[in-house]
Amino acid sequence: MRNAIRFSWGENQGFIRPQEFEGLRPSMQAVHTMIREGTGAGADFLGWRDLPAAYDQEEYRRIKEAAKRIQKDCRVFVVVGIGGSYLGARAVIEYLRSPLYNMLPKDTPEIYYAGNCLSASALEEVFRLIGDRDVCINVISKSGTTTEPAVAFRVLRAYMEKRYGEEGAAGRIYVTTDKCRGTLKQFSDKKGYETFVVPDDVGGRFSVLTAVGLLPIAVAGIDIDALMSGAEAGMKLYAAPDYTANDAYRYAMTRRILNAKGKQIEVLVSYEPYGQMLNEWWKQLFGESEGKDHKGIFPASVVFSTDLHSMGQFIQDGSRNLFETVVSVEQADVSFPVADDPQNIDGLNFLSGVEMDRVKATAAKGTLLAHVDGGVPNLSVCVDRRDEYALGQLLYFFEMAVAASGYLSGVNPFDQPGVEAYKKNMFALLGKPGYEDLRAALQTRLDS
Ligand code: PA5
């Protein structure tokens, strides 16, 4: 089994002493039991833990078939969903293909995202991007009631039915939702849409390895078998009970030790623009899992070296309440040497023939030393290659780490009461039936 990830906690940086891990050993052992035996808060949502080996094979086969059909039927594929219902798919597609996926030559459909905000401009742009090209839609919502995707889907559905007729549209609309409870499932059955399941025991932000993520990822031409086998490797590696043999636990413990020393912000660093949406996925995973009961490490992110020219000053020299976690890829996937200039007018010939990737790796080393000197602990998550397998393992690594870190800090990592609060208020203020009392109370507050 290939272990594609190496984690280091800043062994020589002087911010943490090895004994501090030992001090956390009993708590980590207790958390291990909670995760393995389902004895902690939110244990009904531990489905992600065994998913890479225990997924529904029949559904998985249907995902692959549907992806092939979508690739054949359309040039534009619109993914409608918000939060955990789109970030994972987008993160994987942009990481493995490109953030410029839609603009680069390819034989798979362009992919656009709708229903992840309430912007009329953004929605109108999707129609302009579709133009007169054939389109398929995947609406993804576990609850089926989230306003943003529901509104976008209503508009897109009307467009599809007008353009293709009700039956034609039904053959182009794919729905990923709750198995039987939600209104979206009932509606889809009535309309004849093909549906995929968000398992009951998998929360939105942990759902990238279900149909939620896998269908759009497969449409983009990504090898989901390799993604799942990387995740399966992660599942085996990060099941080890002892933290010294479990990098996900070690990462979780490092975060807790640093948090106890006043580090309240974690900055996830990518040195590649293709890591930007993965940063966004990670921010949701950690922010929504840990930020509750007035606790949590605020998850932020940057893409270096770009953001060294905007955020570098603050990280080097601003408030000393942050640490960085640098996700790097060891092996370059592209060879791009710096060109030679016989006249050396710009004085850059010391870099002639040097691979861009080496320049980047050297920048990363220099940045690490400078930031450590500036009082910023640097953790490292080093991925061996940019491929499906390594990314599958990385996704699982972060999922296991946040479960452990959340339990270590004493919160339920699997609920999101804060998100529900805003949804309720919005329903009430928009006049949804059943929310009359709340609406009156909120209106009084707004008017005062
Ligand atoms: O992680 C979560 O639970 C949330 O981000 C949800 O994914 C998000 O609110 C969308 O919910 P739903 O899939 O029910 O539309």
Boltz pocket constraint, residues with backbone or C-beta under 6 A from the ligand:
constraints:
  - pocket:
      binder: B
      contacts: [[A, 82], [A, 83], [A, 84], [A, 85], [A, 140], [A, 141], [A, 142], [A, 143], [A, 144], [A, 145], [A, 146], [A, 149], [A, 203], [A, 204], [A, 205], [A, 206], [A, 288], [A, 416], [A, 419]]
      max_distance: 6.0
